Amino acid sequence: MYHSKLMISIAVALGFLSTSFVQATEANPTDTQAVETTQEKKHKQHCDNKSCDDYLVVTGELMRDPAKVVTDPKKPRLPLPAYDGAGYLKTIPGFSIARKGGAGGDPSLRGMGGSRISIVDDGQHVYGTCGGRMDPPTAYIYPEAYDAITVIKGPQTVKYGPVGSAGTVLFEKDRHSFSEKSLEGRASVTGGSFGREDYLVEIKAGTETHYIDFDANKSKSDHYQDGDGTTIQSLYDRNNYNFALGWTPDESTVVELAYGSSSGEAEYADRTNKARVIDNENVTFLLQKDVDFYWLNNIDFQLYSNENDHVMDQFDRGVNAGTNVRRKTAGGHLSFDISANVKWETIVGLDYMDSKHKGRSINQAEDNGLDDLLAKPFMQDMAYINTGLFVESSYQLNQGKILTGLRMDQWQTSLYVAHQGSRDDDLFSGFVRYEFETDKSQYYIGGGHAQRIPDYWEFMKADNNDLSLKAFDLDAEKTTQLDVGWIYQDDIEISTAFYYGKVADYILIDANTAKTAAYNIDATIWGGELGLLYPFTDQWSAQTTVSYSHGENDTDNTPLGQISPLEGRISVNYEAENWTAGLFWRMVAAQDRVAIGQGNISGQDLAESSGFGTLAINGSWKHDDILVSFGIENLFDITYAEHVSRSGAGNDIPGSSPLFQVNEPGRTAWVKLDYNF
């Protein structure tokens, strides 16, 4: 049965591919220069003449390509991120982070949290282990060691594994090619309030045929204080190491074997458990080959395996409670770039993923302490197998292009606890987008559909119809969304993005029952982002971004939980010779559209929230290969919490009291030194 389904999916994709091929071959071929988009050239020229995003402290990112935001994680930014990926995403309009403590925040995009965001770690899918989301996928990512972060908003791509209905986030590394023997690197040190320390070393070396890429980083912080001086349980300490060995036998081939390892510990203000261990190991093999064989241009092949190990306990508090969970995910992808002529390009591929979750816990009647926990056998509780087949095409027009994609995912899911069971799901996702380009503007309109299997955390909630059972009969979530936007690039830059979506079988998490339950509803989501960059002079410029999300529970005619309120950001920047300086003002409106006790796997609404505004200052000095940047955040030391936040009931610092919500840090100063060699 499984193989017959796979053959059907292959037939569907090949039929789609042949249709695209016929359309492409009917078109009149033209010179490559004539059909290439000019937007990249215009943007590069514009940024050569203007300040653009050359400011060394990043306070927000504009969208410069349809449905896509790209940011450089190596640049200093406000607010100063935690070591993990969620902290960096917070600087991109549309994202919110549910704070638990100093790190490990759970990102949501346009009010859609949890697995509705597909996180791809340089081609790998890495999933969290903790049933309470101590370690979302971004907790294992140190973004500054990557070369780019790309956010594709909405279901507007199908080629990076199971589709993220809210969006796809790519943490990407460059592959290297040296024309001669060479050595280069980078070192970075950051120090800040509340004992914040970050260290990073990157080294890249190679010859014409080989290269090595190594980075090591460490990040730690003590508990921080909010604006009232209340200490918030939030310390963390984390180390990451990555090593890659590459072989480049010719200019068109890259073969790379890479190994990564990370280890850490953390405490959180939203729970009594502390993370004694948050470890990860991963291995990847990559082959990229440019070819010139009929219509075949490129082959991309990757295999990966990663395992997360997480120990959480209350032993230090004198409570005999602890759990050790692990998740191993192995997979890979094979894709081919095909072009019948200069106007038409297609990527067709296959990907596979096998993810298993297991755990062990203290039996309080028989076991005592960490040693007994670590001596217990692991018991597997859930496993996923996913096979995906996709095709994604673009067809160049005179002043724009059409992009389209189709994907089929076959899922086999097994539950080994409670009532146990297995299920098979065939899910389809796809999109079509039209982009129109003029001399200074880009316009786009796209329709996307994403079908999402319930994730581990949703399946493990209680069944709303029988709280003694797991929610293993949840229907797959189906999002159909329209995305439209306008991008203008000249002396002034403007970016706009608007979306409207209907979500059938939205998976709602409800904590109002005796056990937190998961069940399906229908929902409507809409909103958008607006960005403006305005240079007053060669030295002065201003940037503004506004984002808004709206969610409606159509089944119950109530607001959808965990939707961030209206947010605006204004920065004023000054640049002269080697110096920059800036002011950054963030304003967040009150949120009175709430669904108390309801939300997603990241958290549920606690109450209506008040609006707030914070002011930050920043500056930098650059000389040759040295960059010094600095900032002071929450300058007026106000006390506030984000609407998308966790309950602060776990704050057990001596002398402190539990908080209703996890408050954000008070006044925070930092300085960062970067050296390139």
FITORGU-342349 format. One record per residue (C-alpha): residue in one letter; chain; x negated, y, z. Coordinates in steps of 0.001 Angstrom, whole numbers. Layout:
BEGIN
REC   residu   chaine        px        py        pz
REC        a        A         X         Y         Z
...
% end
This chain:
BEGIN
REC   residu   chaine        px        py        pz
REC        m        A         0         0         0
REC        y        A     -2792      2380       943
REC        h        A     -4710      1793     -2300
REC        s        A     -1581      2211     -4406
REC        k        A      -983      5601     -2800
REC        l        A     -4569      6563     -3575
REC        m        A     -4130      5624     -7230
REC        i        A      -957      7728     -7419
REC        s        A     -2809     10727     -5994
REC        i        A     -5645     10272     -8497
REC        a        A     -3128     10149    -11344
REC        v        A     -1465     13352    -10132
REC        a        A     -4794     15189     -9957
REC        l        A     -5989     13953    -13337
REC        g        A     -2706     15025    -14904
REC        f        A     -3175     18493    -13452
REC        l        A     -6788     18548    -14638
REC        s        A     -5847     17545    -18201
REC        t        A     -3228     20301    -18345
REC        s        A     -5852     22863    -17329
REC        f        A     -8235     21420    -19911
REC        v        A     -5730     21765    -22753
REC        q        A     -5050     25369    -21806
REC        a        A     -8775     26079    -21672
REC        t        A     -9645     24530    -24992
REC        e        A     -6882     26460    -26707
REC        a        A     -8393     29739    -25609
REC        n        A    -10876     31527    -27818
REC        p        A    -14351     31293    -26296
REC        t        A    -16080     34574    -25717
REC        d        A    -19449     35702    -24535
REC        t        A    -20129     34990    -20842
REC        q        A    -20937     38612    -20106
REC        a        A    -17534     39698    -21417
REC        v        A    -15473     37479    -19118
REC        e        A    -17449     37841    -15910
REC        t        A    -15820     39977    -13242
REC        t        A    -17477     43350    -12813
REC        q        A    -16392     43741     -9193
REC        e        A    -19595     42353     -7687
REC        k        A    -21696     44697     -9820
REC        k        A    -19533     47679     -8887
REC        h        A    -19682     46836     -5221
REC        k        A    -23457     46409     -5285
REC        q        A    -23918     49719     -7106
REC        h        A    -21528     51440     -4725
REC        c        A    -23385     50115     -1693
REC        d        A    -26709     51178     -3162
REC        n        A    -25443     54749     -3405
REC        k        A    -23331     54912      -253
REC        s        A    -23620     53665      3298
REC        c        A    -20915     51037      2759
REC        d        A    -21530     48231      5269
REC        d        A    -25225     49029      5701
REC        y        A    -24481     50233      9231
REC        l        A    -26414     47949     11454
REC        v        A    -23714     47532     14072
REC        v        A    -20630     45940     12539
REC        t        A    -17306     47004     14064
REC        g        A    -14988     45441     11508
REC        e        A    -14912     43917      8053
REC        l        A    -13015     45083      4980
REC        m        A    -11658     42620      2443
REC        r        A    -13541     43173      -831
REC        d        A    -12298     40114     -2724
REC        p        A     -8695     38922     -2970
REC        a        A     -7624     36952       129
REC        k        A    -11255     36736      1273
REC        v        A    -13467     38407      3889
REC        v        A    -17223     37769      4015
REC        t        A    -19415     38887      6893
REC        d        A    -23097     38600      7783
REC        p        A    -23345     36951     11236
REC        k        A    -26951     38057     11671
REC        k        A    -25952     41705     12032
REC        p        A    -25307     43114     15517
REC        r        A    -21610     43809     16079
REC        l        A    -19020     45228     18419
REC        p        A    -17662     43791     20582
REC        l        A    -20805     41836     21510
REC        p        A    -19736     38265     20732
REC        a        A    -20170     35294     22995
REC        y        A    -22521     32678     21620
REC        d        A    -19747     30824     19819
REC        g        A    -17863     31223     16555
REC        a        A    -14674     32596     18103
REC        g        A    -16464     35706     19353
REC        y        A    -17618     36585     15821
REC        l        A    -14173     36056     14308
REC        k        A    -12755     38623     16721
REC        t        A    -14350     41410     14650
REC        i        A    -12304     40450     11553
REC        p        A     -8828     42067     11307
REC        g        A     -6038     39555     11801
REC        f        A     -7878     37414     14360
REC        s        A     -7101     37177     18072
REC        i        A     -8970     35173     20688
REC        a        A     -7331     33530     23708
REC        r        A     -9841     34187     26464
REC        k        A    -10615     31427     28957
REC        g        A    -13759     32904     30459
REC        g        A    -17095     33986     29007
REC        a        A    -17015     31608     26032
REC        g        A    -14911     28892     24436
REC        g        A    -12159     31253     23317
REC        d        A     -9502     29831     21019
REC        p        A     -9015     31780     17756
REC        s        A     -5699     32500     16080
REC        l        A     -5210     34158     12692
REC        r        A     -2086     36190     11950
REC        g        A      -399     34668     14998
REC        m        A     -1153     31103     13889
REC        g        A     -3425     29283     16325
REC        g        A     -5023     25884     16817
REC        s        A     -5422     23568     13848
REC        r        A     -3576     25980     11561
REC        i        A     -7059     27451     11052
REC        s        A     -9430     25099      9229
REC        i        A    -12950     25500     10645
REC        v        A    -15697     24188      8341
REC        d        A    -19227     24027      9751
REC        d        A    -21486     24098      6677
REC        g        A    -19415     21373      5021
REC        q        A    -18649     19456      8208
REC        h        A    -15363     19170     10078
REC        v        A    -16068     19321     13806
REC        y        A    -13182     18871     16231
REC        g        A    -12869     19546     19947
REC        t        A    -12510     16872     22596
REC        c        A    -10859     18416     25667
REC        g        A     -7119     17884     26047
REC        g        A     -6906     21400     27482
REC        r        A     -8898     22999     24622
REC        m        A    -12007     23801     26667
REC        d        A    -13998     23218     23495
REC        p        A    -12272     24312     20289
REC        p        A    -14292     23644     17114
REC        t        A    -15885     27109     17257
REC        a        A    -17402     26271     20665
REC        y        A    -20069     24180     18932
REC        i        A    -21071     26875     16426
REC        y        A    -23757     29525     16996
REC        p        A    -22923     31878     14095
REC        e        A    -26123     33921     14141
REC        a        A    -27970     30851     12880
REC        y        A    -25809     30888      9726
REC        d        A    -26138     33072      6631
REC        a        A    -22477     33969      6057
REC        i        A    -19010     33623      7524
REC        t        A    -16251     33495      4906
REC        v        A    -12582     33772      5835
REC        i        A     -9985     32809      3228
REC        k        A     -6650     34107      4498
REC        g        A     -3510     32074      3929
REC        p        A     -3185     28728      2103
REC        q        A     -5202     30020      -859
REC        t        A     -7747     27237     -1347
REC        v        A     -7669     23428     -1356
REC        k        A    -11320     22405     -1775
REC        y        A    -12601     22515      1814
REC        g        A    -10766     19552      3305
REC        p        A     -7267     19554      4865
REC        v        A     -5773     22990      4169
REC        g        A     -5532     25585      6929
REC        s        A     -2031     27040      6738
REC        a        A     -3183     30280      8405
REC        g        A     -6548     30294      6688
REC        t        A     -9937     28658      6228
REC        v        A    -13158     29749      7954
REC        l        A    -16491     28728      6442
REC        f        A    -19702     28982      8464
REC        e        A    -22271     28720      5682
REC        k        A    -26029     28256      5349
REC        d        A    -28147     29008      2311
REC        r        A    -30277     26377       644
REC        h        A    -33842     27452       -78
REC        s        A    -36083     27376     -3092
REC        f        A    -39668     28612     -2944
REC        s        A    -41630     29474     -6085
REC        e        A    -44885     29239     -4114
REC        k        A    -46095     28290      -656
REC        s        A    -44345     30639      1750
REC        l        A    -43397     31158      5398
REC        e        A    -40733     33503      6734
REC        g        A    -38718     33814      9884
REC        r        A    -36784     35840     12357
REC        a        A    -36736     36287     16118
REC        s        A    -34008     37927     18155
REC        v        A    -33559     38780     21824
REC        t        A    -30413     40212     23444
REC        g        A    -29937     41394     27018
REC        g        A    -26792     42780     28579
REC        s        A    -24592     43295     31595
REC        f        A    -23555     40395     33808
REC        g        A    -26784     38503     33175
REC        r        A    -26280     38138     29430
REC        e        A    -29340     36732     27647
REC        d        A    -29644     35456     24072
REC        y        A    -32749     34140     22312
REC        l        A    -33058     33022     18702
REC        v        A    -35952     31843     16527
REC        e        A    -35600     30934     12831
REC        i        A    -38416     29607     10642
REC        k        A    -38247     28786      6947
REC        a        A    -41270     27445      5085
REC        g        A    -41813     25648      1826
REC        t        A    -43562     25038     -1450
REC        e        A    -42232     24595     -4979
REC        t        A    -40938     21110     -4120
REC        h        A    -40257     21011      -368
REC        y        A    -38947     23179      2440
REC        i        A    -38205     23057      6130
REC        d        A    -35608     25121      7969
REC        f        A    -35662     25273     11762
REC        d        A    -33769     27348     14265
REC        a        A    -33467     27243     18039
REC        n        A    -31309     29457     20180
REC        k        A    -30242     29869     23761
REC        s        A    -27415     31922     25231
REC        k        A    -26334     32365     28822
REC        s        A    -24308     34693     30994
REC        d        A    -23197     35014     34605
REC        h        A    -19629     35657     35710
REC        y        A    -18442     39041     34465
REC        q        A    -16345     41671     36245
REC        d        A    -13199     43349     34963
REC        g        A    -12538     47086     35222
REC        d        A    -11379     46767     38845
REC        g        A    -14601     45044     39839
REC        t        A    -12954     41638     40217
REC        t        A    -15364     38848     39386
REC        i        A    -13995     36578     36665
REC        q        A    -15196     32987     36588
REC        s        A    -16966     32881     33245
REC        l        A    -20605     31807     33373
REC        y        A    -22074     29669     30610
REC        d        A    -25432     28343     29467
REC        r        A    -25960     26854     26008
REC        n        A    -28829     25640     23803
REC        n        A    -28774     24798     20086
REC        y        A    -31384     23243     17786
REC        n        A    -31154     22650     14039
REC        f        A    -33710     21160     11683
REC        a        A    -33446     20605      7930
REC        l        A    -35905     19004      5526
REC        g        A    -35350     19733      1844
REC        w        A    -36665     18398     -1434
REC        t        A    -36460     20523     -4603
REC        p        A    -38043     18444     -7388
REC        d        A    -36911     21016     -9951
REC        e        A    -35017     24290    -10141
REC        s        A    -31659     22557    -10513
REC        t        A    -31838     20040     -7650
REC        v        A    -31618     20280     -3882
REC        v        A    -31715     17260     -1562
REC        e        A    -31480     18006      2153
REC        l        A    -31400     15952      5343
REC        a        A    -30448     17915      8465
REC        y        A    -30084     17243     12180
REC        g        A    -28482     19446     14797
REC        s        A    -28085     19211     18547
REC        s        A    -26463     21436     21138
REC        s        A    -25918     21206     24873
REC        g        A    -24261     23450     27399
REC        e        A    -22138     23991     30469
REC        a        A    -19492     26552     31340
REC        e        A    -16952     27673     33917
REC        y        A    -13556     29150     33110
REC        a        A    -11080     31435     34815
REC        d        A     -8003     29655     33446
REC        r        A     -8543     26234     35063
REC        t        A    -10083     24480     38041
REC        n        A    -12072     22014     35943
REC        k        A    -15580     23085     35036
REC        a        A    -17388     21962     31906
REC        r        A    -20420     20106     33192
REC        v        A    -21338     18915     29692
REC        i        A    -20437     20346     26253
REC        d        A    -22794     18528     23887
REC        n        A    -22897     17855     20164
REC        e        A    -25114     15918     17788
REC        n        A    -24752     15926     14017
REC        v        A    -26540     14581     10947
REC        t        A    -25904     15596      7325
REC        f        A    -27181     14565      3939
REC        l        A    -26675     16909       996
REC        l        A    -27283     16630     -2732
REC        q        A    -26613     19549     -5078
REC        k        A    -27454     19146     -8750
REC        d        A    -26984     21598    -11613
REC        v        A    -26496     19697    -14852
REC        d        A    -25935     20517    -18493
REC        f        A    -23885     17589    -19732
REC        y        A    -20939     18447    -21954
REC        w        A    -18479     20248    -19607
REC        l        A    -20159     19178    -16368
REC        n        A    -22082     21987    -14643
REC        n        A    -22717     20880    -11078
REC        i        A    -22463     17917     -8706
REC        d        A    -22106     18451     -4951
REC        f        A    -22332     15465     -2600
REC        q        A    -22456     15544      1189
REC        l        A    -22246     12995      4011
REC        y        A    -22005     13938      7683
REC        s        A    -21530     12489     11132
REC        n        A    -21048     14405     14371
REC        e        A    -20150     13492     17931
REC        n        A    -19034     15721     20790
REC        d        A    -19512     14708     24420
REC        h        A    -17632     16631     27113
REC        v        A    -17589     16134     30887
REC        m        A    -15156     18218     32971
REC        d        A    -14713     17821     36693
REC        q        A    -14044     19437     40064
REC        f        A    -16770     17635     42026
REC        d        A    -18514     20917     42944
REC        r        A    -15269     22057     44599
REC        g        A    -15096     18937     46747
REC        v        A    -12270     17455     44682
REC        n        A    -12656     13899     43374
REC        a        A    -11395     14589     39855
REC        g        A    -13278     14226     36587
REC        t        A    -12931     13202     32956
REC        n        A    -15401     12419     30183
REC        v        A    -14129     12611     26594
REC        r        A    -15888     12072     23286
REC        r        A    -14949     12543     19655
REC        k        A    -16872     11209     16694
REC        t        A    -16115     12413     13181
REC        a        A    -17770     11056     10060
REC        g        A    -17030     11933      6479
REC        g        A    -18166     13495      3276
REC        h        A    -17186     14930       -55
REC        l        A    -18027     14562     -3732
REC        s        A    -17102     17319     -6169
REC        f        A    -17800     18200     -9794
REC        d        A    -17841     21662    -11355
REC        i        A    -16443     21501    -14889
REC        s        A    -16024     24171    -17552
REC        a        A    -14788     23565    -21087
REC        n        A    -15677     27152    -22065
REC        v        A    -16746     30410    -20494
REC        k        A    -13197     31334    -19464
REC        w        A    -12208     28203    -17608
REC        e        A    -13779     26627    -14536
REC        t        A    -12548     23701    -12467
REC        i        A    -13727     21888     -9382
REC        v        A    -12392     18367     -8918
REC        g        A    -13330     16286     -5932
REC        l        A    -12682     13705     -3280
REC        d        A    -13274     13964       450
REC        y        A    -12989     11525      3337
REC        m        A    -12916     11834      7124
REC        d        A    -12726      9320      9974
REC        s        A    -12283     10827     13454
REC        k        A    -11956      8868     16699
REC        h        A    -11208     10194     20199
REC        k        A    -11888      8320     23425
REC        g        A    -12147      9068     27131
REC        r        A    -12637      7866     30692
REC        s        A    -11405      9330     33976
REC        i        A    -11883      8979     37705
REC        n        A     -9561      6594     39475
REC        q        A     -9196      8517     42725
REC        a        A     -8264      5361     44670
REC        e        A    -11346      3399     43564
REC        d        A    -14006      5819     42265
REC        n        A    -15924      8663     43832
REC        g        A    -18068     11260     42115
REC        l        A    -19959     11734     38883
REC        d        A    -21908      8474     38947
REC        d        A    -18719      6418     39156
REC        l        A    -17203      8439     36319
REC        l        A    -20182      7852     34043
REC        a        A    -20186      4127     34839
REC        k        A    -16624      3583     33641
REC        p        A    -15923      2235     30129
REC        f        A    -14466      4472     27432
REC        m        A    -10947      3830     26164
REC        q        A     -9973      4965     22671
REC        d        A     -6718      6951     22598
REC        m        A     -6334      8218     19020
REC        a        A     -7892      7856     15575
REC        y        A     -7406      9635     12244
REC        i        A     -8442      8589      8746
REC        n        A     -8006     11157      5984
REC        t        A     -8603     10780      2268
REC        g        A     -8157     13874       163
REC        l        A     -8156     14434     -3567
REC        f        A     -8237     17974     -4931
REC        v        A     -8555     20043     -8066
REC        e        A     -9022     23822     -8121
REC        s        A     -9240     25902    -11293
REC        s        A     -9741     29479    -12416
REC        y        A     -8931     30850    -15860
REC        q        A    -10402     34190    -16904
REC        l        A     -8174     36780    -18561
REC        n        A     -9153     40087    -20146
REC        q        A     -8602     42041    -16918
REC        g        A     -8258     39395    -14280
REC        k        A     -7839     35696    -13758
REC        i        A     -5466     32980    -12623
REC        l        A     -6521     30596     -9864
REC        t        A     -4650     27452     -8952
REC        g        A     -5205     24322     -6920
REC        l        A     -3544     21090     -5923
REC        r        A     -4441     18697     -3127
REC        m        A     -3130     15392     -1820
REC        d        A     -4037     14143      1665
REC        q        A     -3423     10599      2816
REC        w        A     -3463     10209      6578
REC        q        A     -3578      7091      8705
REC        t        A     -3072      7925     12383
REC        s        A     -3222      5467     15285
REC        l        A     -2121      6048     18894
REC        y        A     -3645      3674     21461
REC        v        A     -2049      4994     24660
REC        a        A      1494      5293     26045
REC        h        A      3935      3611     23642
REC        q        A      1159      3205     21010
REC        g        A      1803      2998     17297
REC        s        A       548      4014     13852
REC        r        A      1837      6154     11007
REC        d        A       974      6947      7394
REC        d        A      1536     10391      5881
REC        d        A      1140     11589      2291
REC        l        A       877     15373      2284
REC        f        A       632     17793      -637
REC        s        A      -780     21312      -645
REC        g        A     -1372     23775     -3433
REC        f        A     -1543     27403     -4507
REC        v        A     -1480     29694     -7509
REC        r        A     -2858     33250     -7494
REC        y        A     -3026     35967    -10115
REC        e        A     -5756     38597     -9813
REC        f        A     -5733     41743    -11926
REC        e        A     -8787     43985    -12126
REC        t        A     -9182     47558    -13339
REC        d        A    -12180     49854    -13172
REC        k        A    -11820     50564     -9442
REC        s        A     -8974     48360     -8225
REC        q        A     -8104     44735     -7738
REC        y        A     -4514     43555     -7317
REC        y        A     -3453     40039     -6429
REC        i        A      -358     37995     -5751
REC        g        A      -478     34386     -4663
REC        g        A      1869     31679     -3558
REC        g        A       589     28850     -1382
REC        h        A      1983     25736       241
REC        a        A       214     23781      2992
REC        q        A      1327     20564      4671
REC        r        A      -393     19893      7996
REC        i        A      -503     16688     10002
REC        p        A       120     17208     13759
REC        d        A     -3251     17371     15495
REC        y        A     -4514     15412     18506
REC        w        A     -3296     17995     21031
REC        e        A       199     18150     19536
REC        f        A       597     14380     19328
REC        m        A      -503     13992     22957
REC        k        A      2209     16327     24279
REC        a        A      5481     14856     25524
REC        d        A      8335     13964     23197
REC        n        A     11078     16545     23745
REC        n        A     13752     13834     23522
REC        d        A     11999     11486     25973
REC        l        A      9355     13090     28184
REC        s        A      7934      9673     29061
REC        l        A      6718      9256     25463
REC        k        A      4062     11004     23413
REC        a        A      5209     13286     20583
REC        f        A      4008     10798     17973
REC        d        A      7124     11205     15832
REC        l        A      6527     14876     15049
REC        d        A      7119     15827     11436
REC        a        A      4254     17333      9455
REC        e        A      4295     21135      9391
REC        k        A      4985     22745      6002
REC        t        A      4056     26367      5318
REC        t        A      5085     28179      2137
REC        q        A      3601     31674      1933
REC        l        A      3386     34634      -423
REC        d        A       219     36760      -240
REC        v        A      -141     40105     -2025
REC        g        A     -2775     42802     -1833
REC        w        A     -4629     45733     -3333
REC        i        A     -8358     46470     -3090
REC        y        A     -9806     49816     -4175
REC        q        A    -13550     50525     -4356
REC        d        A    -15009     53919     -5107
REC        d        A    -16368     56610     -2813
REC        i        A    -13411     55617      -658
REC        e        A    -12732     51931       -32
REC        i        A     -9225     50636       684
REC        s        A     -8145     47069      1273
REC        t        A     -4599     45884      1879
REC        a        A     -3176     42415      2463
REC        f        A       430     41455      3141
REC        y        A      2003     38039      3614
REC        y        A      5426     36484      4085
REC        g        A      5857     32826      4959
REC        k        A      8471     30229      5822
REC        v        A      7329     27363      8043
REC        a        A      9458     24234      7948
REC        d        A      8970     21895     10926
REC        y        A      6736     24376     12758
REC        i        A      5247     22486     15717
REC        l        A      6210     24404     18865
REC        i        A      4566     23748     22236
REC        d        A      7025     24296     25100
REC        a        A      5880     24388     28733
REC        n        A      9365     25076     30107
REC        t        A     10140     21364     30422
REC        a        A      9029     19002     33219
REC        k        A      6126     17975     30970
REC        t        A      4760     20234     28273
REC        a        A      6506     19051     25103
REC        a        A      6001     19427     21358
REC        y        A      8842     19508     18841
REC        n        A      9678     20840     15388
REC        i        A     11493     24077     14596
REC        d        A     11752     26325     11547
REC        a        A      9976     29682     11624
REC        t        A      9325     32831      9598
REC        i        A      6029     34728      9681
REC        w        A      5040     37999      8045
REC        g        A      2595     40862      8468
REC        g        A      -614     42211      7028
REC        e        A     -3871     44110      7333
REC        l        A     -4980     47519      6092
REC        g        A     -8548     48776      5928
REC        l        A    -10073     52134      4938
REC        l        A    -13697     53197      4662
REC        y        A    -14191     56921      4068
REC        p        A    -17631     58576      3699
REC        f        A    -17463     62266      4654
REC        t        A    -21089     62943      3692
REC        d        A    -24212     60907      3018
REC        q        A    -24669     60618      6785
REC        w        A    -21116     60502      8185
REC        s        A    -18349     57997      7520
REC        a        A    -15246     56609      9187
REC        q        A    -13594     53223      9033
REC        t        A    -10064     52261     10066
REC        t        A     -8343     48884     10158
REC        v        A     -4782     48036     11159
REC        s        A     -3322     44553     11567
REC        y        A       164     43349     12435
REC        s        A      1799     39924     12740
REC        h        A      5460     39040     13248
REC        g        A      6853     35604     14049
REC        e        A     10450     34428     14328
REC        n        A     11794     31133     15670
REC        d        A     14596     30664     13125
REC        t        A     15994     27574     14812
REC        d        A     16673     29322     18139
REC        n        A     16862     32891     16774
REC        t        A     14131     34012     19189
REC        p        A     10618     35439     18795
REC        l        A      7801     33030     18059
REC        g        A      5332     32703     20922
REC        q        A      1654     33732     20917
REC        i        A      1946     36463     18302
REC        s        A      -544     39298     18748
REC        p        A       810     42863     18772
REC        l        A       -14     45725     16418
REC        e        A     -3694     46599     16569
REC        g        A     -5720     49494     15170
REC        r        A     -9463     50140     15087
REC        i        A    -11235     53392     14272
REC        s        A    -14992     53802     14014
REC        v        A    -17002     56924     13216
REC        n        A    -20560     56270     12062
REC        y        A    -23639     58415     11573
REC        e        A    -26772     57377      9696
REC        a        A    -29970     59357      9171
REC        e        A    -33311     57917      8137
REC        n        A    -34039     55108     10629
REC        w        A    -31232     55874     13078
REC        t        A    -27547     55069     13273
REC        a        A    -24953     55939     15889
REC        g        A    -21251     55286     16190
REC        l        A    -18040     55457     18176
REC        f        A    -15555     52604     18111
REC        w        A    -11998     53003     19392
REC        r        A     -9727     49966     19604
REC        m        A     -6005     50438     20248
REC        v        A     -3529     47627     20909
REC        a        A       226     48164     21244
REC        a        A      2458     46595     23851
REC        q        A      4096     43280     22969
REC        d        A      7721     42880     24063
REC        r        A      8635     40168     21531
REC        v        A      7791     37130     23619
REC        a        A      8915     33550     24164
REC        i        A      7954     32791     27771
REC        g        A      6400     29360     28116
REC        q        A      6291     28727     24371
REC        g        A      3437     28892     21901
REC        n        A       832     26575     20444
REC        i        A     -1919     24249     21641
REC        s        A     -4121     27253     22468
REC        g        A     -1627     28702     24981
REC        q        A      1896     29874     25656
REC        d        A      3401     33309     26282
REC        l        A      3090     34358     29927
REC        a        A      4972     37663     29893
REC        e        A      5395     40892     27998
REC        s        A      2123     42786     27764
REC        s        A      1136     46434     28024
REC        g        A      -774     48336     25398
REC        f        A     -4328     49515     25935
REC        g        A     -7187     51346     24286
REC        t        A    -10933     50916     24710
REC        l        A    -13848     53045     23551
REC        a        A    -17351     51822     22705
REC        i        A    -20528     53565     21599
REC        n        A    -23382     52055     19621
REC        g        A    -26637     52909     17942
REC        s        A    -29654     51398     16266
REC        w        A    -33220     52187     15241
REC        k        A    -35063     50421     12437
REC        h        A    -38783     50509     11658
REC        d        A    -40279     48194      9048
REC        d        A    -39273     44685     10170
REC        i        A    -38051     45679     13631
REC        l        A    -34460     46552     14454
REC        v        A    -33303     47708     17887
REC        s        A    -29551     48016     18400
REC        f        A    -27589     48854     21527
REC        g        A    -24072     49510     22708
REC        i        A    -21775     50214     25642
REC        e        A    -18325     48625     25445
REC        n        A    -15211     49485     27456
REC        l        A    -16911     52782     28205
REC        f        A    -14237     53958     30668
REC        d        A    -14176     50606     32499
REC        i        A    -10438     49991     32166
REC        t        A     -8750     46804     33365
REC        y        A     -6774     44979     30698
REC        a        A     -5932     41584     29212
REC        e        A     -5086     40573     25681
REC        h        A     -1525     39466     25007
REC        v        A     -2847     36178     23593
REC        s        A     -4486     35118     26826
REC        r        A     -4589     32272     29269
REC        s        A     -3331     32206     32837
REC        g        A     -6064     33096     35320
REC        a        A     -5048     30527     37940
REC        g        A     -8460     28843     37962
REC        n        A    -10483     31825     39180
REC        d        A    -12052     30314     42332
REC        i        A    -15074     32596     42814
REC        p        A    -15590     33112     46579
REC        g        A    -13855     36297     47651
REC        s        A    -11716     36537     44529
REC        s        A     -8062     35719     43995
REC        p        A     -6326     34021     41052
REC        l        A     -5187     36364     38306
REC        f        A     -1980     36236     36305
REC        q        A     -4009     36537     33096
REC        v        A     -7708     36320     32327
REC        n        A     -8789     39958     32222
REC        e        A    -11334     41191     29697
REC        p        A    -14800     42386     30789
REC        g        A    -15240     45854     32257
REC        r        A    -17956     48255     31151
REC        t        A    -20619     46226     29329
REC        a        A    -23990     47471     28112
REC        w        A    -26356     45552     25864
REC        v        A    -29498     45925     23785
REC        k        A    -30708     43670     20965
REC        l        A    -34122     43360     19333
REC        d        A    -34555     41725     15898
REC        y        A    -37874     41024     14204
REC        n        A    -38270     39615     10699
REC        f        A    -41555     38167      9485
% end
